[in-house]
């Protein structure tokens, strides 16, 4: 009997979840949308999230939708990442939910071929998330898109959503719910929390829970925004790179797939932090190559440079390589900048199947 070959799980890139207002009061109202769609190098996000919710002023939301309808047909095909408009929604406000449904219908009717999914904020309990999924499914059918082709990411930022987090994550089994994103500002407000000394809670325990439930449900997990973009010392303002890097590193350590970005500089940092280093990648390829050479002898586990490599460790190394392959497919300029040509060739050539 031929033994089944197990491949690493499919890698879904979401190192960066970059929100950008879909319309701003400028001569070019689509300035930030244009910037995101045209970003290059490490400033190119994995998920670009044109925001027609909180990031766009109430009197400009219609303009935001129009900007998406105008820009996406020409610009989306050349964008290397995924495009996820954030629509309006609120589990406690029927009028807002209705506007969100109308926005979903408009987007899927006009530019559905150019979006990968929609982001739904301020969801409540499981039933509210099911309502959002149903609204997308209905519009998808109405406008002739393949079943399940338009996915949904939800922002967990209410007490109701956190209470039902495990049940919500299980909805990922329907192949439409794709991600959980943390919204700490609204969550803190929903709980009646306070900003004391200018600092909000970090919610470390909740982020660990989000990471766990997302992994159990086969979803991506994204941390919340870091809005202290600039700091000041001795009368000089500067971009707060250390503060953001500290947050992203914490998120990476607990298994979050990506980080929320509010600015191209943040995107460049998060893309690098959520990307294997050359040393990590070289070790992973070495171990897989060595194991594959020894596997012909029928050994279930081998010792390579003092480390035992069995199926579990093989899978970890394979996930590292699969991640770099996915980054190279979406953003080749990023892998070209970090890894030398020989390592990139080995990444493409190595067999990741575990027989």
C-alpha positions as CSV (number, residue, x, y, z in Angstrom):
1,X,0.0,0.0,0.0
2,X,1.3,3.4,-0.9
3,X,1.7,5.7,2.1
4,X,-0.1,9.0,1.9
5,X,2.2,12.0,1.5
6,X,1.2,14.8,3.8
7,X,1.8,18.4,2.6
8,X,2.0,21.4,4.9
9,X,-1.2,23.3,5.5
10,X,-2.0,25.9,2.9
11,X,-0.3,29.2,3.8
12,X,-2.6,32.3,3.9
13,X,-0.6,35.4,4.0
14,X,-1.9,38.1,6.3
15,X,1.3,39.6,7.8
16,X,-0.1,43.1,7.3
17,X,-3.7,44.2,7.6
18,X,-3.4,47.8,6.3
19,X,-6.5,50.0,6.7
20,X,-6.7,53.1,4.5
21,X,-9.6,55.7,4.3
22,X,-11.5,55.1,1.1
23,X,-12.1,58.8,0.8
24,X,-10.5,61.9,2.4
25,X,-11.3,65.6,2.1
26,X,-8.5,66.3,-0.4
27,X,-8.4,67.3,-4.0
28,X,-7.8,63.6,-4.8
29,X,-10.3,62.0,-2.4
30,X,-8.8,58.6,-3.1
31,X,-5.2,59.6,-2.1
32,X,-4.7,56.9,0.5
33,X,-6.5,54.2,-1.5
34,X,-4.2,55.0,-4.5
35,X,-1.2,54.9,-2.2
36,X,-2.1,51.4,-0.9
37,X,-2.8,50.0,-4.3
38,X,0.5,51.3,-5.7
39,X,2.7,50.4,-2.7
40,X,6.0,48.6,-3.6
41,X,8.6,46.6,-1.7
42,X,8.0,46.1,2.0
43,X,5.4,48.8,2.0
44,X,3.1,46.6,0.0
45,X,0.5,45.0,2.4
46,X,-0.7,41.4,2.3
47,X,-4.3,42.6,3.0
48,X,-5.2,46.1,1.9
49,X,-8.4,47.2,3.7
50,X,-10.0,50.2,2.1
51,X,-12.1,51.6,5.0
52,X,-15.6,52.9,4.5
53,X,-16.4,52.6,8.2
54,X,-14.6,54.5,11.0
55,X,-11.7,55.7,8.9
56,X,-13.9,57.6,6.5
57,X,-16.0,60.6,7.6
58,X,-19.8,60.1,7.6
59,X,-20.3,62.6,4.8
60,X,-17.7,60.9,2.6
61,X,-18.7,57.3,2.8
62,X,-20.6,57.4,-0.5
63,X,-17.5,59.0,-2.1
64,X,-15.4,56.1,-0.6
65,X,-17.6,53.5,-2.2
66,X,-17.4,55.4,-5.5
67,X,-13.6,55.5,-5.2
68,X,-13.5,51.8,-4.9
69,X,-15.8,51.3,-7.9
70,X,-13.6,53.7,-9.9
71,X,-10.1,52.4,-8.9
72,X,-10.4,48.7,-8.4
73,X,-11.1,47.6,-12.0
74,X,-7.8,49.2,-13.3
75,X,-5.6,48.9,-10.2
76,X,-6.6,45.7,-8.4
77,X,-5.2,43.3,-11.1
78,X,-1.7,44.6,-10.6
79,X,-1.9,44.5,-6.7
80,X,0.1,41.6,-5.3
81,X,-1.9,41.2,-2.1
82,X,-5.6,40.8,-1.2
83,X,-8.2,43.5,-1.1
84,X,-10.7,43.6,1.7
85,X,-13.0,46.6,2.0
86,X,-14.2,47.3,5.5
87,X,-18.0,48.1,5.4
88,X,-20.2,49.5,8.0
89,X,-21.8,47.2,10.5
90,X,-22.9,47.2,14.2
91,X,-24.6,44.4,16.0
92,X,-26.6,46.9,18.1
93,X,-27.7,49.2,15.3
94,X,-30.1,48.0,12.6
95,X,-29.6,51.1,10.5
96,X,-25.9,50.6,10.4
97,X,-26.3,47.0,9.5
98,X,-28.6,47.9,6.6
99,X,-26.0,50.4,5.3
100,X,-23.5,47.6,5.5
101,X,-25.7,45.3,3.5
102,X,-26.2,48.0,0.8
103,X,-22.4,48.5,0.6
104,X,-21.8,44.8,0.3
105,X,-24.3,44.6,-2.5
106,X,-22.9,47.6,-4.4
107,X,-19.3,46.3,-4.1
108,X,-20.2,42.8,-5.2
109,X,-22.4,44.0,-8.1
110,X,-19.7,46.4,-9.5
111,X,-16.3,45.2,-8.4
112,X,-16.8,41.7,-6.9
113,X,-14.2,40.2,-9.2
114,X,-11.6,42.5,-7.7
115,X,-12.2,41.9,-4.0
116,X,-11.2,38.9,-1.9
117,X,-13.5,39.5,0.9
118,X,-15.1,42.1,3.2
119,X,-14.3,43.1,6.7
120,X,-17.2,43.4,9.1
121,X,-16.7,45.5,12.2
122,X,-18.4,45.6,15.6
123,X,-20.0,42.1,15.3
124,X,-21.9,40.7,18.3
125,X,-22.7,37.2,19.2
126,X,-22.6,34.2,16.8
127,X,-26.0,34.9,15.4
128,X,-24.9,38.4,14.3
129,X,-21.8,37.0,12.5
130,X,-24.0,34.4,10.8
131,X,-26.2,37.4,9.6
132,X,-23.1,39.1,8.1
133,X,-22.0,35.9,6.4
134,X,-25.5,35.4,5.0
135,X,-25.6,39.0,3.6
136,X,-22.3,38.3,1.7
137,X,-23.5,34.9,0.5
138,X,-26.8,36.4,-0.8
139,X,-25.0,39.2,-2.7
140,X,-22.5,36.7,-4.0
141,X,-25.3,34.6,-5.5
142,X,-27.2,37.6,-6.7
143,X,-24.3,38.9,-8.8
144,X,-23.0,35.6,-10.1
145,X,-19.8,35.1,-8.2
146,X,-18.6,31.6,-7.5
147,X,-19.9,30.1,-4.2
148,X,-17.5,31.0,-1.3
149,X,-15.3,33.3,-3.5
150,X,-16.1,36.4,-1.3
151,X,-14.9,35.8,2.2
152,X,-15.5,37.6,5.5
153,X,-13.2,38.8,8.2
154,X,-14.7,40.0,11.4
155,X,-13.4,42.6,13.9
156,X,-13.8,41.3,17.5
157,X,-14.3,44.5,19.4
158,X,-17.4,44.0,21.6
159,X,-18.1,42.1,24.8
160,X,-20.8,40.1,22.9
161,X,-18.3,38.9,20.3
162,X,-15.7,38.0,22.9
163,X,-18.3,36.0,24.9
164,X,-19.0,33.9,21.8
165,X,-15.5,33.9,20.4
166,X,-15.1,30.1,20.2
167,X,-18.5,29.6,18.6
168,X,-17.7,32.4,16.1
169,X,-14.4,30.8,15.2
170,X,-16.2,27.5,14.5
171,X,-18.0,29.2,11.6
172,X,-14.8,29.1,9.7
173,X,-15.8,25.5,8.7
174,X,-18.2,27.0,6.2
175,X,-15.2,28.3,4.1
176,X,-16.4,31.9,4.1
177,X,-15.3,33.2,7.5
178,X,-11.5,33.7,7.0
179,X,-10.2,35.8,9.8
180,X,-10.5,37.3,13.3
181,X,-9.2,40.8,13.9
182,X,-8.9,42.4,17.3
183,X,-10.3,45.9,17.8
184,X,-9.0,47.1,21.2
185,X,-10.3,50.7,21.2
186,X,-13.9,49.8,20.7
187,X,-13.6,46.8,23.0
188,X,-12.2,48.9,25.8
189,X,-15.0,51.4,25.4
190,X,-17.6,48.6,25.3
191,X,-16.4,47.3,28.7
192,X,-16.3,50.8,30.2
193,X,-12.5,50.7,30.5
194,X,-10.4,53.7,31.0
195,X,-7.2,55.1,29.4
196,X,-5.1,55.8,32.5
197,X,-1.9,57.8,32.0
198,X,-2.5,57.8,28.3
199,X,-2.2,54.0,28.1
200,X,-5.0,51.5,27.2
201,X,-4.9,47.9,28.4
202,X,-2.8,45.5,26.2
203,X,-5.3,42.6,26.5
204,X,-2.6,40.0,26.3
205,X,-4.8,37.2,27.5
206,X,-7.5,38.0,25.0
207,X,-5.0,38.1,22.1
208,X,-3.7,34.6,23.2
209,X,-7.3,33.4,23.1
210,X,-7.9,35.0,19.7
211,X,-4.8,33.2,18.4
212,X,-5.9,29.9,19.8
213,X,-9.5,30.1,18.5
214,X,-8.4,31.2,15.1
215,X,-6.0,28.3,14.8
216,X,-8.6,25.9,15.9
217,X,-11.0,27.2,13.3
218,X,-8.5,27.4,10.5
219,X,-8.7,31.2,10.4
220,X,-6.1,33.9,10.3
221,X,-5.7,36.1,13.4
222,X,-4.7,39.7,13.4
223,X,-3.7,42.0,16.3
224,X,-5.1,45.4,16.9
225,X,-3.9,48.8,15.6
226,X,-1.0,50.8,17.2
227,X,-2.2,54.4,16.9
228,X,0.7,56.1,18.6
229,X,2.3,56.7,15.3
230,X,4.5,59.5,16.3
231,X,6.3,60.3,19.6
232,X,8.1,63.4,20.9
233,X,11.3,63.9,22.8
234,X,13.1,67.2,23.5
235,X,10.7,69.0,21.2
236,X,11.3,66.7,18.2
237,X,8.6,64.5,16.8
238,X,9.6,61.1,15.3
239,X,8.0,58.0,13.9
240,X,7.5,55.6,16.8
241,X,9.1,52.6,15.2
242,X,10.3,51.0,18.5
243,X,6.8,51.0,20.0
244,X,5.2,49.4,17.0
245,X,7.9,46.8,16.6
246,X,7.5,45.8,20.3
247,X,3.8,45.2,19.7
248,X,4.2,43.3,16.5
249,X,6.9,41.1,18.1
250,X,4.6,40.2,21.0
251,X,1.9,39.3,18.5
252,X,4.2,37.1,16.4
253,X,5.4,35.3,19.6
254,X,1.9,34.2,20.4
255,X,1.1,33.0,16.9
256,X,-0.9,35.8,15.4
257,X,-0.6,35.6,11.6
258,X,-0.3,39.4,11.2
259,X,-0.6,42.9,12.5
260,X,-2.8,45.8,11.9
261,X,-1.1,48.7,10.0
262,X,-2.2,52.3,9.9
263,X,0.7,53.6,7.8
264,X,3.1,52.4,5.1
265,X,6.0,52.6,7.6
266,X,4.2,50.2,9.9
267,X,3.5,47.9,7.0
268,X,7.2,47.7,6.2
269,X,8.0,46.8,9.8
270,X,5.3,44.2,10.2
271,X,6.1,42.5,6.9
272,X,9.6,42.0,8.0
273,X,8.8,40.9,11.6
274,X,6.3,38.3,10.4
275,X,8.7,36.9,7.8
276,X,11.3,34.2,8.6
277,X,14.9,35.5,8.9
278,X,17.5,34.2,6.5
279,X,19.0,32.1,9.3
280,X,15.6,30.6,10.2
281,X,14.9,29.8,6.6
282,X,18.3,28.3,5.9
283,X,18.0,26.0,8.9
284,X,14.5,24.9,7.8
285,X,15.7,24.1,4.3
286,X,18.8,22.3,5.7
287,X,16.7,20.1,8.0
288,X,14.2,19.2,5.3
289,X,16.9,18.4,2.7
290,X,18.8,16.3,5.3
291,X,15.6,14.4,6.3
292,X,14.6,13.8,2.7
293,X,18.0,12.2,2.1
294,X,17.7,9.9,5.1
295,X,14.1,9.1,4.6
296,X,14.9,6.5,1.8
297,X,16.3,4.3,4.5
298,X,12.8,4.0,6.1
299,X,13.7,5.9,9.2
300,X,10.8,7.7,10.9
301,X,13.1,10.1,12.7
302,X,16.7,11.1,12.1
303,X,19.2,13.2,14.0
304,X,20.6,16.1,12.0
305,X,23.3,18.3,13.6
306,X,22.2,17.1,17.0
307,X,18.5,17.8,16.5
308,X,16.0,15.0,16.1
309,X,13.7,15.6,13.1
310,X,10.4,13.7,13.1
311,X,7.1,14.4,11.6
312,X,6.2,17.2,14.0
313,X,9.5,19.1,13.6
314,X,9.4,18.4,9.8
315,X,6.0,20.1,9.6
316,X,7.3,23.2,11.5
317,X,10.2,23.5,9.0
318,X,7.9,22.9,6.1
319,X,5.5,25.7,7.3
320,X,8.5,28.1,7.4
321,X,9.4,27.2,3.8
322,X,5.8,27.4,2.6
323,X,5.4,30.8,4.1
324,X,8.4,32.1,2.2
325,X,7.1,30.5,-1.0
326,X,3.8,32.4,-0.5
327,X,5.6,35.7,0.1
328,X,7.7,35.2,-3.0
329,X,4.6,34.5,-5.1
330,X,2.8,37.6,-3.8
331,X,5.7,40.0,-3.3
332,X,8.8,38.8,-5.0
333,X,10.6,42.1,-4.3
334,X,10.5,41.3,-0.6
335,X,12.0,37.8,-0.8
336,X,14.6,39.1,-3.3
337,X,15.7,41.7,-0.8
338,X,16.1,39.3,2.1
339,X,17.3,36.0,0.8
340,X,20.1,35.3,-1.6
341,X,19.5,33.6,-4.9
342,X,20.9,30.2,-3.8
343,X,18.6,30.1,-0.8
344,X,15.6,31.2,-2.9
345,X,16.3,28.4,-5.4
346,X,16.5,25.8,-2.6
347,X,13.2,27.0,-1.2
348,X,11.6,26.3,-4.5
349,X,13.2,23.0,-5.1
350,X,12.9,21.2,-1.7
351,X,10.1,18.6,-1.3
352,X,7.8,19.5,1.5
353,X,5.7,16.3,1.5
354,X,6.0,14.0,4.5
355,X,5.5,10.4,3.5
